[in-house]
């Protein structure tokens, strides 16, 4: 093994272990010795991208592409950087460059879908979104059945299986389409994550909910959940946005009503952290949350799930250890006056329940929140609070404090 190969292998191992700062230092040192090696520039870009240093990552990818213009994965990653910094037309152009050379490049189609959806160009975006199943390391497997995939034909008298994909938030957001299938005359079977089953049973009386991993009943057709917006021809103007479309099961409410505080102060739910993948920049440091400590006119209730998550230093009722599933969380949220949350499943749950919600977004938001504005076409009771500069949450919290004090 050559010295160059050894250094690359060590840097890749550090990157894969999440030691991004150490990997970056190794790449920088290696580039001082081998400045014309495209692999170093490309891999350095990958590490900078994980650190959310989008401008620096973009420059690194450009250097790799100067050396090897046909490095298509680097150009797709460059598109991700351009999207994250709001240069959406340039991001689309980068994807289009790849697709002219490789029309079947699934990652280029996927990135193109995310940019189009972020721009609100839904019809074209949904079509591109179907490439998710060919993308490398996609988060959900494409299910294979003997029955045909539903392509939008009439459903009267048919039984259709809809299966959830991706994360909890995706299921909470897009389960709104299930009653539309039932209204078209279909018997609907919905397969979803076990923690969502009890809550999903409230989306419609005619919808049969089955937990993933359990035997499926008879069905004639099947379709993945996030293909439904395309099949229903959803545009920004035609989003089915009536809320609530979920409610806490009645048998859960009595217990949670006995647990929640009974004082006269308004109850505000709080969620501040999410998984680092796919968005490491969406969580808020607990030290920044200390800005909320001065709002003493409300009772804060923790909606933050996950053991070992650091807690902010402010008065906070934490009942999460008693929560068994999303039906319990829904019963808690239904008793709140307001929810303040980052982009996580809690945001979608509160929006689906029709609870007033403030969603705190990073400078590079997920496509579903759009690229600007403070309202959300998917959830009419929601307001969006966007970072004006990547990583800067203090100004966002200042605006939230102002809203909390206006409402007290």
Buried (B, 14 or more C-beta within 10 A) or exposed (E): EEEBEEBBEBBBEBBEEEBBEBBBBBBEEBBEEEEEBBBBBBBBBBBBBBBBBBEBBBBBBBBBBEBEEEBBBBBBBBBBBBBBBBBBEBBBEBBEBBBEEEEEBBBBBBBBBBBBBBBBBBEEBBBBBBBBBBBEEBEBEEBEEEEEEBEEEEBEEBBBBBBBBBBBBBBBBBBBBBBBBBEBEBBBBBBBBEBBBBBBBBBBEEBBBBBEEEEBEEBBBBBBBBBBBBBBEBBEEEBBBEBBBBBBBEEBBEEBEEEBEEEEEBBBBBBBBBEEEEBBBBBBBBEBBEBBBEBEEBBBBBBBBEEEBEEBEBEBBEBBEEBEBBBBBBBBBBBBBBBBBBBBBBBBBBBBBBBBBBBBBBBBBBBBBBBEEEEBBBBEBBBBBBBEEBEEBEEBBEBBBEBBEEBE
